[in-house]
Amino acid sequence: MDTFLLDPLLHRFLAEDLEHGDITTEAIFSPSDRARACFISREPMTVVGLETVAARVFRLLDPNVACTGAVADGSRVEQGEVLLRLSGATRTLLRGERVALNLAQRLCGIATLASAFADAVKHTKAEIVDTRKTTPGLRLLEKYAVRASGGAHNHRYSLSDGVLIKDNHIAACGSITEAVRRVRARVPHTINVEVETDTLAQVEECLACKVGVIMLDNMDPTTLRQAVATIAGRAIVEASGGVNLDTVRGIAEAGVDIISVGALTHSARACDIGMDWRE
């Protein structure tokens, strides 16, 4: 996690929550009061972001806060495990609690779901990747959670990262062939070209254009296998559309190289993590 990019985000999140100050905490505790607390897992999960994100929230509020014992990214823990230990000014721990917990719960939820998808296809060559279906303002963090989960990977980060000719590009342009021609006339040779398809005829057209990656979108299992056989290693094969934990194994076993799953970021349930006070 690049702190140059992360810190401005965390500052904004803290400013949103603190605004003009924590009137409850400031009324009860003095600047000299000290406390200790722990982040505790309330359920089994894959951990991401305890040291890189949650601890950094507290350090940005007060560099003197001690954050120790953070569970490493990608670790799998059971209910009741200590994820992070905190020691410092009581005011700081209470001010940062909600922002740090919100982010940790979100990132661990994404990592836990990503791990489940990766586990479901680990007997195949397929890799699980995310999409751009992220929460506005949280893409850096959410894609980090996927990548740090220990089993899944990132697709392109933004529209500037790679060429992906989708159905609306094709509809507006007139054909895959014309869209590919225009792209190749404009973009550098170092950028691969990917095209989204939903029929075998479109797959054949992509092969004729010699595109680097062919996305098979929302294809039924039979058509998916036919498409993989037709491509026969002449392009990287990505499957997408409606992928869930019930269907991902069959998709992977069809022989695709990549499976993109929007649910990793748009539908992950936040994990239950608590911040417990210590005497």
Backbone as CSV, one residue per row, in Angstrom:
resi,resn,N_x,N_y,N_z,CA_x,CA_y,CA_z,C_x,C_y,C_z
1,MET,0.846,-1.192,0.000,0.000,0.000,0.000,0.885,1.247,0.000
2,ASP,0.723,2.095,-0.987,1.512,3.311,-1.116,0.913,4.381,-0.206
3,THR,1.630,4.735,0.852,1.093,5.704,1.806,0.918,7.093,1.198
4,PHE,1.671,7.397,0.146,1.498,8.681,-0.536,0.074,8.804,-1.079
5,LEU,-0.485,7.688,-1.561,-1.847,7.676,-2.069,-2.870,7.408,-0.969
6,LEU,-2.477,6.600,0.013,-3.403,6.211,1.071,-3.704,7.335,2.047
7,ASP,-2.683,8.061,2.477,-2.880,9.035,3.552,-3.917,10.115,3.240
8,PRO,-3.961,10.676,2.027,-5.018,11.656,1.747,-6.424,11.072,1.894
9,LEU,-6.592,9.809,1.517,-7.890,9.162,1.711,-8.239,9.081,3.190
10,LEU,-7.298,8.612,3.993,-7.567,8.458,5.417,-7.832,9.803,6.089
11,HIS,-7.118,10.832,5.677,-7.373,12.175,6.211,-8.809,12.611,5.911
12,ARG,-9.286,12.330,4.704,-10.660,12.709,4.352,-11.679,11.932,5.164
13,PHE,-11.413,10.628,5.356,-12.334,9.803,6.136,-12.397,10.292,7.589
14,LEU,-11.250,10.635,8.148,-11.221,11.134,9.520,-11.910,12.491,9.638
15,ALA,-11.674,13.356,8.660,-12.302,14.681,8.684,-13.817,14.565,8.596
16,GLU,-14.297,13.602,7.807,-15.741,13.388,7.684,-16.351,13.007,9.027
17,ASP,-15.655,12.167,9.789,-16.201,11.671,11.049,-15.979,12.646,12.201
18,LEU,-14.800,13.288,12.232,-14.495,14.193,13.338,-15.112,15.576,13.159
19,GLU,-15.109,16.047,11.924,-15.583,17.388,11.594,-14.992,18.413,12.554
20,HIS,-15.778,18.916,13.529,-15.261,19.944,14.437,-14.752,19.364,15.751
21,GLY,-14.697,18.057,15.875,-14.169,17.447,17.087,-15.109,16.397,17.657
22,ASP,-14.581,15.551,18.511,-15.351,14.504,19.180,-15.822,15.066,20.518
23,ILE,-17.005,15.641,20.536,-17.449,16.375,21.732,-17.668,15.444,22.921
24,THR,-18.062,14.208,22.667,-18.273,13.265,23.773,-16.954,12.917,24.436
25,THR,-15.994,12.481,23.630,-14.693,12.071,24.166,-13.980,13.230,24.841
26,GLU,-14.023,14.408,24.224,-13.322,15.557,24.786,-13.932,16.019,26.096
27,ALA,-15.232,15.759,26.286,-15.887,16.138,27.542,-15.543,15.180,28.677
28,ILE,-15.263,13.918,28.336,-15.047,12.904,29.364,-13.577,12.733,29.717
29,PHE,-12.678,12.805,28.710,-11.274,12.471,28.922,-10.374,13.673,28.678
30,SER,-9.286,13.738,29.426,-8.301,14.803,29.262,-7.220,14.342,28.299
31,PRO,-6.410,15.266,27.786,-5.326,14.871,26.875,-4.309,13.932,27.514
32,SER,-4.245,13.896,28.832,-3.251,13.062,29.507,-3.731,11.638,29.785
33,ASP,-5.004,11.366,29.596,-5.528,10.022,29.850,-4.976,9.024,28.845
34,ARG,-4.652,7.822,29.308,-4.093,6.782,28.459,-4.952,5.525,28.544
35,ALA,-4.896,4.706,27.465,-5.702,3.485,27.435,-5.059,2.457,26.523
36,ARG,-5.558,1.211,26.626,-5.145,0.117,25.748,-6.390,-0.562,25.197
37,ALA,-6.305,-1.043,23.950,-7.447,-1.712,23.325,-6.942,-2.718,22.304
38,CYS,-7.833,-3.603,21.874,-7.495,-4.614,20.875,-8.607,-4.710,19.843
39,PHE,-8.225,-4.968,18.606,-9.183,-5.381,17.585,-9.329,-6.897,17.690
40,ILE,-10.574,-7.369,17.763,-10.860,-8.785,17.948,-11.757,-9.292,16.816
41,SER,-11.438,-10.461,16.276,-12.295,-11.062,15.262,-13.524,-11.669,15.933
42,ARG,-14.700,-11.370,15.405,-15.940,-11.933,15.936,-16.408,-13.138,15.125
43,GLU,-15.659,-13.478,14.083,-15.999,-14.596,13.208,-14.747,-15.001,12.444
44,PRO,-14.714,-16.196,11.843,-13.577,-16.560,10.989,-13.499,-15.615,9.788
45,MET,-12.278,-15.301,9.358,-12.108,-14.367,8.239,-10.698,-14.440,7.683
46,THR,-10.527,-13.881,6.497,-9.199,-13.603,5.943,-8.879,-12.147,6.243
47,VAL,-7.755,-11.910,6.847,-7.419,-10.579,7.339,-6.643,-9.786,6.290
48,VAL,-7.044,-8.539,6.111,-6.302,-7.588,5.289,-6.459,-6.197,5.900
49,GLY,-5.379,-5.457,5.968,-5.448,-4.042,6.291,-5.295,-3.656,7.746
50,LEU,-4.933,-4.590,8.615,-4.791,-4.214,10.021,-3.578,-3.314,10.245
51,GLU,-2.421,-3.702,9.718,-1.224,-2.874,9.853,-1.217,-1.738,8.839
52,THR,-1.554,-2.051,7.602,-1.407,-1.071,6.517,-2.462,0.024,6.549
53,VAL,-3.650,-0.264,7.081,-4.737,0.713,7.032,-5.227,1.098,8.428
54,ALA,-5.721,0.132,9.196,-6.296,0.450,10.501,-5.281,1.110,11.426
55,ALA,-4.093,0.506,11.534,-3.072,1.086,12.404,-2.669,2.478,11.928
56,ARG,-2.657,2.666,10.621,-2.247,3.967,10.087,-3.264,5.062,10.430
57,VAL,-4.538,4.702,10.533,-5.553,5.676,10.954,-5.161,6.287,12.299
58,PHE,-4.811,5.427,13.247,-4.447,5.917,14.583,-3.136,6.694,14.553
59,ARG,-2.179,6.259,13.754,-0.888,6.951,13.694,-1.006,8.327,13.060
60,LEU,-1.946,8.476,12.110,-2.147,9.798,11.521,-2.745,10.768,12.536
61,LEU,-3.579,10.228,13.430,-4.146,11.069,14.487,-3.100,11.424,15.540
62,ASP,-2.213,10.470,15.827,-1.188,10.677,16.854,-0.040,9.704,16.599
63,PRO,1.112,10.196,16.150,2.250,9.308,15.872,2.731,8.541,17.095
64,ASN,2.327,8.957,18.293,2.782,8.303,19.512,1.942,7.080,19.888
65,VAL,0.857,6.836,19.186,0.056,5.640,19.471,0.871,4.402,19.092
66,ALA,0.917,3.432,19.983,1.615,2.173,19.718,0.630,1.174,19.121
67,CYS,0.926,0.708,17.910,0.104,-0.295,17.229,0.980,-1.524,17.035
68,THR,0.666,-2.603,17.727,1.523,-3.786,17.706,0.696,-5.042,17.459
69,GLY,1.400,-6.114,17.100,0.763,-7.419,16.975,-0.227,-7.532,15.840
70,ALA,-0.098,-6.683,14.822,-1.050,-6.733,13.713,-0.930,-8.051,12.961
71,VAL,-2.060,-8.696,12.718,-2.082,-9.930,11.939,-1.740,-9.599,10.491
72,ALA,-0.895,-10.399,9.876,-0.406,-10.127,8.528,-1.510,-10.268,7.485
73,ASP,-1.413,-9.470,6.436,-2.352,-9.563,5.318,-2.376,-10.978,4.751
74,GLY,-3.576,-11.449,4.432,-3.732,-12.767,3.846,-3.850,-13.894,4.851
75,SER,-3.681,-13.581,6.132,-3.805,-14.612,7.170,-5.274,-14.968,7.383
76,ARG,-5.516,-16.222,7.706,-6.867,-16.671,8.022,-6.964,-16.913,9.524
77,VAL,-7.952,-16.320,10.141,-8.076,-16.396,11.599,-9.446,-16.943,11.972
78,GLU,-9.540,-17.397,13.199,-10.799,-17.894,13.742,-11.446,-16.828,14.624
79,GLN,-12.635,-17.093,15.070,-13.341,-16.183,15.968,-12.568,-16.010,17.266
80,GLY,-12.499,-14.770,17.741,-11.896,-14.493,19.034,-10.418,-14.174,19.014
81,GLU,-9.803,-14.150,17.841,-8.370,-13.864,17.784,-8.090,-12.365,17.844
82,VAL,-6.987,-11.999,18.470,-6.555,-10.597,18.521,-5.912,-10.237,17.195
83,LEU,-6.407,-9.189,16.566,-5.924,-8.780,15.247,-4.940,-7.612,15.321
84,LEU,-5.084,-6.771,16.345,-4.239,-5.580,16.474,-4.323,-5.089,17.916
85,ARG,-3.193,-4.679,18.485,-3.150,-4.114,19.833,-2.810,-2.635,19.752
86,LEU,-3.493,-1.844,20.559,-3.327,-0.399,20.539,-3.046,0.114,21.946
87,SER,-2.185,1.119,22.026,-1.900,1.755,23.302,-1.564,3.219,23.047
88,GLY,-2.241,4.111,23.784,-1.971,5.522,23.571,-2.994,6.397,24.252
89,ALA,-3.085,7.631,23.815,-4.033,8.574,24.394,-5.463,8.071,24.199
90,THR,-6.229,8.104,25.275,-7.619,7.643,25.207,-8.398,8.400,24.130
91,ARG,-8.187,9.693,24.068,-8.889,10.498,23.062,-8.584,10.002,21.648
92,THR,-7.336,9.683,21.379,-6.948,9.234,20.038,-7.598,7.899,19.698
93,LEU,-7.572,6.960,20.636,-8.153,5.651,20.359,-9.645,5.755,20.074
94,LEU,-10.342,6.604,20.791,-11.783,6.751,20.583,-12.096,7.536,19.308
95,ARG,-11.268,8.524,18.994,-11.487,9.287,17.762,-11.298,8.430,16.514
96,GLY,-10.313,7.553,16.550,-10.022,6.753,15.359,-10.786,5.461,15.264
97,GLU,-11.455,5.067,16.327,-12.091,3.743,16.391,-13.007,3.449,15.212
98,ARG,-13.958,4.310,14.936,-14.972,3.991,13.939,-14.402,3.948,12.527
99,VAL,-13.566,4.911,12.170,-12.978,4.905,10.824,-12.114,3.666,10.628
100,ALA,-11.284,3.358,11.619,-10.401,2.193,11.504,-11.201,0.904,11.420
101,LEU,-12.238,0.771,12.248,-13.067,-0.437,12.210,-13.832,-0.552,10.897
102,ASN,-14.411,0.541,10.447,-15.166,0.496,9.186,-14.291,-0.015,8.049
103,LEU,-13.079,0.515,7.964,-12.184,0.111,6.886,-11.709,-1.326,7.062
104,ALA,-11.338,-1.703,8.274,-10.879,-3.069,8.511,-11.973,-4.080,8.212
105,GLN,-13.193,-3.798,8.628,-14.304,-4.715,8.382,-14.574,-4.855,6.890
106,ARG,-14.524,-3.745,6.185,-14.760,-3.768,4.741,-13.663,-4.551,4.018
107,LEU,-12.425,-4.261,4.325,-11.320,-4.909,3.628,-11.250,-6.399,3.958
108,CYS,-11.474,-6.753,5.206,-11.473,-8.174,5.563,-12.638,-8.905,4.910
109,GLY,-13.777,-8.229,4.767,-14.909,-8.850,4.083,-14.591,-9.160,2.632
110,ILE,-13.953,-8.223,1.945,-13.560,-8.443,0.551,-12.531,-9.564,0.466
111,ALA,-11.534,-9.533,1.347,-10.494,-10.557,1.322,-11.059,-11.938,1.618
112,THR,-12.012,-12.013,2.518,-12.619,-13.298,2.869,-13.394,-13.860,1.686
113,LEU,-14.142,-13.007,0.995,-14.886,-13.469,-0.179,-13.931,-13.854,-1.306
114,ALA,-12.900,-13.044,-1.508,-11.921,-13.359,-2.553,-11.244,-14.696,-2.275
115,SER,-10.939,-14.966,-1.018,-10.322,-16.241,-0.649,-11.246,-17.410,-0.948
116,ALA,-12.544,-17.222,-0.701,-13.510,-18.292,-0.964,-13.577,-18.615,-2.453
117,PHE,-13.563,-17.592,-3.289,-13.567,-17.815,-4.736,-12.270,-18.491,-5.187
118,ALA,-11.147,-18.020,-4.669,-9.860,-18.604,-5.053,-9.776,-20.069,-4.627
119,ASP,-10.288,-20.379,-3.448,-10.288,-21.767,-2.976,-11.114,-22.662,-3.889
120,ALA,-12.213,-22.114,-4.409,-13.129,-22.921,-5.226,-12.513,-23.337,-6.560
121,VAL,-11.485,-22.615,-7.022,-10.909,-22.920,-8.341,-9.436,-23.302,-8.262
122,LYS,-8.915,-23.536,-7.066,-7.477,-23.763,-6.933,-7.008,-25.051,-7.600
123,HIS,-7.947,-25.947,-7.924,-7.569,-27.190,-8.616,-7.483,-26.993,-10.126
124,THR,-7.717,-25.782,-10.606,-7.667,-25.473,-12.032,-6.600,-24.417,-12.284
125,LYS,-6.417,-24.056,-13.552,-5.451,-23.005,-13.893,-6.050,-21.609,-13.787
126,ALA,-7.346,-21.509,-13.558,-8.034,-20.213,-13.591,-7.621,-19.325,-12.425
127,GLU,-7.482,-18.033,-12.710,-7.222,-17.037,-11.686,-8.471,-16.186,-11.481
128,ILE,-8.756,-15.877,-10.231,-9.867,-14.993,-9.885,-9.363,-13.549,-9.885
129,VAL,-10.076,-12.664,-10.567,-9.718,-11.243,-10.577,-10.936,-10.397,-10.259
130,ASP,-10.684,-9.171,-9.824,-11.767,-8.254,-9.520,-12.176,-7.458,-10.757
131,THR,-13.005,-6.435,-10.582,-13.447,-5.572,-11.680,-13.371,-4.116,-11.209
132,ARG,-13.907,-3.214,-12.013,-13.993,-1.807,-11.619,-15.280,-1.509,-10.869
133,LYS,-16.017,-2.525,-10.474,-17.264,-2.338,-9.717,-16.931,-2.145,-8.239
134,THR,-16.289,-1.026,-7.971,-15.834,-0.701,-6.626,-16.647,0.465,-6.065
135,THR,-16.551,0.659,-4.762,-17.218,1.787,-4.116,-16.475,3.073,-4.468
136,PRO,-17.153,4.099,-5.008,-16.463,5.342,-5.332,-15.671,5.876,-4.132
137,GLY,-14.403,6.186,-4.381,-13.533,6.679,-3.325,-12.760,5.600,-2.596
138,LEU,-13.154,4.337,-2.775,-12.501,3.240,-2.050,-11.763,2.269,-2.971
139,ARG,-11.637,2.588,-4.238,-11.040,1.629,-5.178,-9.629,1.212,-4.760
140,LEU,-8.802,2.162,-4.369,-7.439,1.833,-3.956,-7.447,0.773,-2.865
141,LEU,-8.314,0.956,-1.880,-8.372,0.047,-0.743,-9.020,-1.276,-1.105
142,GLU,-10.090,-1.232,-1.863,-10.813,-2.459,-2.181,-10.004,-3.369,-3.090
143,LYS,-9.334,-2.785,-4.062,-8.490,-3.614,-4.921,-7.262,-4.126,-4.159
144,TYR,-6.782,-3.345,-3.221,-5.704,-3.828,-2.359,-6.157,-5.047,-1.569
145,ALA,-7.390,-5.024,-1.056,-7.903,-6.150,-0.279,-7.977,-7.415,-1.113
146,VAL,-8.365,-7.288,-2.380,-8.392,-8.451,-3.270,-6.981,-8.996,-3.463
147,ARG,-6.061,-8.108,-3.782,-4.688,-8.514,-4.095,-3.976,-9.110,-2.884
148,ALA,-4.291,-8.589,-1.694,-3.605,-9.037,-0.479,-4.293,-10.233,0.177
149,SER,-5.358,-10.730,-0.435,-6.123,-11.832,0.161,-5.361,-13.149,0.142
150,GLY,-4.354,-13.232,-0.714,-3.561,-14.438,-0.793,-3.986,-15.417,-1.862
151,GLY,-4.990,-15.043,-2.675,-5.415,-15.981,-3.700,-5.984,-15.345,-4.948
152,ALA,-6.453,-14.112,-4.854,-7.076,-13.444,-5.991,-6.180,-12.318,-6.505
153,HIS,-6.570,-11.755,-7.647,-5.716,-10.779,-8.331,-6.560,-9.608,-8.833
154,ASN,-5.869,-8.584,-9.308,-6.535,-7.398,-9.845,-6.682,-7.457,-11.356
155,HIS,-7.831,-6.984,-11.845,-8.012,-6.659,-13.263,-7.477,-5.232,-13.419
156,ARG,-7.802,-4.548,-14.494,-7.304,-3.176,-14.665,-7.836,-2.282,-13.541
157,TYR,-7.020,-1.340,-13.122,-7.382,-0.445,-12.029,-8.354,0.631,-12.509
158,SER,-8.113,1.158,-13.700,-8.940,2.244,-14.219,-9.060,2.114,-15.731
159,LEU,-9.814,3.009,-16.326,-10.010,2.990,-17.781,-8.713,3.236,-18.538
160,SER,-7.737,3.824,-17.871,-6.468,4.131,-18.551,-5.476,2.976,-18.509
161,ASP,-5.822,1.909,-17.815,-4.867,0.811,-17.621,-4.771,-0.153,-18.791
162,GLY,-5.818,-0.297,-19.549,-5.795,-1.272,-20.630,-6.993,-1.132,-21.532
163,VAL,-6.898,-1.705,-22.725,-7.993,-1.655,-23.690,-8.948,-2.808,-23.419
164,LEU,-10.212,-2.483,-23.215,-11.254,-3.490,-23.087,-12.451,-3.015,-23.901
165,ILE,-12.611,-3.605,-25.068,-13.710,-3.237,-25.977,-14.948,-4.015,-25.554
166,LYS,-15.946,-3.297,-25.039,-17.145,-3.938,-24.504,-18.322,-3.823,-25.472
167,ASP,-19.447,-4.391,-25.060,-20.608,-4.474,-25.955,-21.071,-3.118,-26.469
168,ASN,-21.044,-2.094,-25.611,-21.499,-0.776,-26.051,-20.509,-0.112,-27.005
169,HIS,-19.217,-0.390,-26.825,-18.244,0.090,-27.813,-18.561,-0.517,-29.182
170,ILE,-18.817,-1.825,-29.181,-19.074,-2.536,-30.439,-20.366,-2.040,-31.080
171,ALA,-21.400,-1.866,-30.252,-22.686,-1.405,-30.783,-22.563,-0.013,-31.385
172,ALA,-21.821,0.862,-30.728,-21.681,2.231,-31.218,-20.766,2.314,-32.432
173,CYS,-19.803,1.408,-32.493,-18.821,1.433,-33.581,-19.302,0.674,-34.815
174,GLY,-20.045,-0.422,-34.593,-20.563,-1.187,-35.727,-20.078,-2.617,-35.796
175,SER,-18.842,-2.871,-35.321,-18.330,-4.245,-35.350,-17.087,-4.349,-34.492
176,ILE,-16.756,-5.564,-34.114,-15.522,-5.809,-33.383,-14.320,-5.445,-34.245
177,THR,-14.369,-5.844,-35.489,-13.247,-5.602,-36.407,-12.915,-4.127,-36.510
178,GLU,-13.940,-3.293,-36.664,-13.713,-1.855,-36.787,-13.225,-1.257,-35.474
179,ALA,-13.780,-1.727,-34.366,-13.349,-1.213,-33.066,-11.880,-1.548,-32.817
180,VAL,-11.476,-2.774,-33.131,-10.079,-3.181,-32.955,-9.170,-2.367,-33.871
181,ARG,-9.607,-2.140,-35.114,-8.799,-1.359,-36.058,-8.539,0.042,-35.509
182,ARG,-9.586,0.681,-34.999,-9.441,2.038,-34.481,-8.532,2.067,-33.251
183,VAL,-8.672,1.087,-32.395,-7.831,1.030,-31.203,-6.368,0.890,-31.588
184,ARG,-6.078,-0.018,-32.486,-4.686,-0.271,-32.859,-4.056,0.908,-33.587
185,ALA,-4.888,1.735,-34.194,-4.374,2.924,-34.858,-4.021,4.022,-33.859
186,ARG,-4.471,3.840,-32.624,-4.323,4.908,-31.624,-3.405,4.551,-30.453
187,VAL,-3.519,3.330,-29.933,-2.813,3.013,-28.694,-1.429,2.426,-28.982
188,PRO,-0.516,2.508,-28.022,0.829,1.948,-28.220,0.792,0.430,-28.382
189,HIS,1.812,-0.106,-29.012,1.890,-1.547,-29.234,2.086,-2.314,-27.927
190,THR,2.479,-1.604,-26.871,2.727,-2.254,-25.580,1.439,-2.595,-24.834
191,ILE,0.307,-2.086,-25.299,-0.972,-2.319,-24.614,-1.732,-3.437,-25.307
192,ASN,-2.094,-4.455,-24.530,-2.853,-5.571,-25.068,-4.291,-5.149,-25.348
193,VAL,-4.947,-5.868,-26.236,-6.337,-5.567,-26.596,-7.224,-6.714,-26.135
194,GLU,-8.240,-6.373,-25.341,-9.230,-7.349,-24.898,-10.592,-6.975,-25.468
195,VAL,-11.367,-7.986,-25.823,-12.701,-7.756,-26.391,-13.709,-8.634,-25.667
196,GLU,-14.838,-8.046,-25.332,-15.945,-8.781,-24.715,-16.814,-9.411,-25.802
197,THR,-17.141,-10.696,-25.618,-17.987,-11.401,-26.585,-19.113,-12.117,-25.854
198,ASP,-20.208,-12.349,-26.571,-21.279,-13.163,-25.994,-21.814,-14.216,-26.969
199,THR,-21.161,-14.341,-28.133,-21.532,-15.382,-29.095,-20.275,-16.026,-29.668
200,LEU,-20.434,-17.222,-30.204,-19.306,-17.900,-30.845,-18.858,-17.168,-32.104
201,ALA,-19.788,-16.531,-32.781,-19.436,-15.759,-33.974,-18.514,-14.597,-33.612
202,GLN,-18.777,-13.962,-32.480,-17.909,-12.873,-32.041,-16.532,-13.400,-31.637
203,VAL,-16.493,-14.584,-31.051,-15.213,-15.200,-30.716,-14.390,-15.409,-31.987
204,GLU,-15.027,-15.926,-33.037,-14.333,-16.132,-34.316,-13.825,-14.810,-34.880
205,GLU,-14.616,-13.754,-34.743,-14.202,-12.446,-35.240,-12.985,-11.937,-34.465
206,CYS,-12.975,-12.170,-33.160,-11.821,-11.772,-32.348,-10.562,-12.520,-32.771
207,LEU,-10.705,-13.798,-33.045,-9.560,-14.586,-33.483,-9.027,-14.085,-34.815
208,ALA,-9.940,-13.703,-35.708,-9.525,-13.162,-37.002,-8.768,-11.846,-36.831
209,CYS,-9.121,-11.096,-35.770,-8.445,-9.823,-35.489,-7.180,-10.009,-34.664
210,LYS,-6.952,-11.223,-34.204,-5.775,-11.540,-33.390,-5.681,-10.700,-32.121
211,VAL,-6.811,-10.594,-31.418,-6.796,-9.853,-30.152,-6.095,-10.706,-29.094
212,GLY,-5.573,-10.055,-28.064,-4.790,-10.764,-27.057,-5.615,-11.469,-26.002
213,VAL,-6.779,-10.881,-25.655,-7.622,-11.441,-24.605,-9.069,-11.439,-25.086
214,ILE,-9.731,-12.559,-24.938,-11.141,-12.662,-25.321,-11.956,-12.918,-24.064
215,MET,-12.891,-12.019,-23.779,-13.781,-12.179,-22.643,-15.056,-12.885,-23.092
216,LEU,-15.409,-13.964,-22.416,-16.637,-14.698,-22.684,-17.654,-14.269,-21.640
217,ASP,-18.633,-13.491,-22.063,-19.533,-12.833,-21.129,-20.880,-13.541,-21.050
218,ASN,-21.238,-13.969,-19.847,-22.556,-14.569,-19.590,-22.886,-15.730,-20.519
219,MET,-21.908,-16.536,-20.832,-22.169,-17.703,-21.690,-22.612,-18.885,-20.841
220,ASP,-23.537,-19.676,-21.369,-23.945,-20.892,-20.677,-22.794,-21.894,-20.732
221,PRO,-22.796,-22.918,-19.868,-21.655,-23.837,-19.781,-21.266,-24.497,-21.094
222,THR,-22.263,-24.888,-21.891,-21.955,-25.552,-23.161,-21.257,-24.605,-24.123
223,THR,-21.804,-23.402,-24.265,-21.211,-22.414,-25.160,-19.829,-22.006,-24.670
224,LEU,-19.681,-21.915,-23.350,-18.387,-21.546,-22.777,-17.311,-22.560,-23.160
225,ARG,-17.634,-23.830,-23.033,-16.664,-24.866,-23.395,-16.363,-24.855,-24.895
226,GLN,-17.377,-24.612,-25.703,-17.163,-24.527,-27.150,-16.245,-23.356,-27.486
227,ALA,-16.453,-22.249,-26.808,-15.625,-21.069,-27.062,-14.167,-21.332,-26.688
228,VAL,-13.940,-21.970,-25.528,-12.576,-22.285,-25.109,-11.911,-23.213,-26.123
229,ALA,-12.660,-24.198,-26.605,-12.112,-25.129,-27.601,-11.805,-24.416,-28.911
230,THR,-12.648,-23.475,-29.283,-12.431,-22.719,-30.515,-11.189,-21.842,-30.419
231,ILE,-11.013,-21.199,-29.284,-9.855,-20.317,-29.095,-8.570,-21.130,-29.077
232,ALA,-8.604,-22.270,-28.437,-7.503,-23.245,-28.471,-6.132,-22.630,-28.193
233,GLY,-6.071,-21.775,-27.189,-4.790,-21.221,-26.787,-4.298,-20.048,-27.606
234,ARG,-5.078,-19.584,-28.566,-4.640,-18.471,-29.413,-4.837,-17.106,-28.765
235,ALA,-5.478,-17.064,-27.622,-5.669,-15.828,-26.862,-5.894,-16.207,-25.405
236,ILE,-5.639,-15.274,-24.514,-6.011,-15.459,-23.120,-7.530,-15.429,-23.027
237,VAL,-8.095,-16.343,-22.235,-9.557,-16.448,-22.153,-10.028,-15.995,-20.777
238,GLU,-10.911,-15.018,-20.768,-11.510,-14.526,-19.530,-13.004,-14.810,-19.547
239,ALA,-13.535,-15.309,-18.441,-14.975,-15.502,-18.294,-15.508,-14.470,-17.319
240,SER,-16.716,-13.986,-17.604,-17.291,-12.939,-16.771,-18.810,-13.010,-16.837
241,GLY,-19.439,-12.358,-15.868,-20.885,-12.229,-15.901,-21.620,-13.225,-15.028
242,GLY,-22.225,-12.733,-13.958,-23.045,-13.568,-13.100,-22.294,-14.663,-12.373
243,VAL,-21.017,-14.476,-12.141,-20.215,-15.505,-11.475,-20.501,-15.475,-9.975
244,ASN,-20.773,-16.640,-9.395,-20.959,-16.744,-7.951,-20.281,-18.016,-7.455
245,LEU,-20.348,-18.248,-6.154,-19.647,-19.395,-5.579,-20.260,-20.726,-5.993
246,ASP,-21.496,-20.704,-6.488,-22.119,-21.935,-6.971,-21.695,-22.273,-8.397
247,THR,-21.329,-21.257,-9.164,-21.032,-21.477,-10.582,-19.553,-21.403,-10.923
248,VAL,-18.737,-20.819,-10.050,-17.359,-20.512,-10.428,-16.538,-21.768,-10.693
249,ARG,-16.805,-22.849,-9.978,-16.030,-24.076,-10.184,-16.224,-24.608,-11.604
250,GLY,-17.481,-24.666,-12.054,-17.763,-25.155,-13.401,-17.161,-24.268,-14.468
251,ILE,-17.176,-22.961,-14.236,-16.577,-22.027,-15.188,-15.075,-22.279,-15.285
252,ALA,-14.437,-22.447,-14.143,-12.997,-22.701,-14.136,-12.659,-24.008,-14.836
253,GLU,-13.476,-25.024,-14.606,-13.213,-26.337,-15.202,-13.440,-26.360,-16.709
254,ALA,-14.075,-25.315,-17.250,-14.236,-25.218,-18.701,-12.922,-24.896,-19.394
255,GLY,-11.912,-24.477,-18.609,-10.590,-24.250,-19.184,-10.209,-22.799,-19.391
256,VAL,-10.961,-21.877,-18.799,-10.624,-20.460,-18.959,-9.397,-20.119,-18.139
257,ASP,-8.755,-19.013,-18.501,-7.552,-18.572,-17.799,-7.864,-17.634,-16.643
258,ILE,-8.880,-16.798,-16.821,-9.213,-15.743,-15.862,-10.727,-15.734,-15.646
259,ILE,-11.144,-15.512,-14.413,-12.563,-15.326,-14.113,-12.698,-14.006,-13.363
260,SER,-13.384,-13.042,-13.956,-13.572,-11.745,-13.306,-14.889,-11.755,-12.543
261,VAL,-14.819,-11.287,-11.291,-15.956,-11.386,-10.371,-16.237,-10.013,-9.764
262,GLY,-17.261,-9.345,-10.241,-17.628,-8.045,-9.689,-18.053,-8.118,-8.239
263,ALA,-18.607,-9.259,-7.828,-19.100,-9.416,-6.464,-18.006,-9.266,-5.416
264,LEU,-16.749,-9.479,-5.796,-15.661,-9.366,-4.820,-15.684,-8.013,-4.123
265,THR,-16.015,-6.972,-4.877,-16.016,-5.633,-4.289,-17.404,-5.034,-4.133
266,HIS,-18.336,-5.404,-5.020,-19.645,-4.745,-4.886,-20.615,-5.480,-3.970
267,SER,-20.320,-6.719,-3.588,-21.270,-7.478,-2.773,-20.650,-8.151,-1.562
268,ALA,-19.423,-7.853,-1.243,-18.791,-8.482,-0.078,-19.426,-7.970,1.210
269,ARG,-19.719,-8.894,2.123,-20.268,-8.531,3.425,-19.131,-8.143,4.363
270,ALA,-19.299,-7.046,5.080,-18.274,-6.627,6.035,-18.122,-7.673,7.131
271,CYS,-16.877,-7.962,7.489,-16.626,-8.900,8.579,-16.896,-8.230,9.925
272,ASP,-17.182,-9.035,10.926,-17.482,-8.535,12.258,-16.187,-8.459,13.065
273,ILE,-15.740,-7.241,13.309,-14.541,-6.994,14.108,-14.912,-6.009,15.205
274,GLY,-14.483,-6.270,16.418,-14.758,-5.365,17.516,-13.484,-4.766,18.068
275,MET,-13.625,-3.601,18.700,-12.494,-2.988,19.409,-12.812,-3.067,20.896
276,ASP,-12.102,-3.930,21.582,-12.347,-4.171,23.005,-11.320,-3.446,23.861
277,TRP,-11.825,-2.817,24.901,-10.962,-2.082,25.840,-10.210,-3.054,26.720
278,ARG,-8.986,-2.739,27.075,-8.169,-3.557,27.950,-7.823,-2.768,29.207
279,GLU,-7.842,-3.439,30.357,-7.479,-2.797,31.638,-5.966,-2.573,31.695
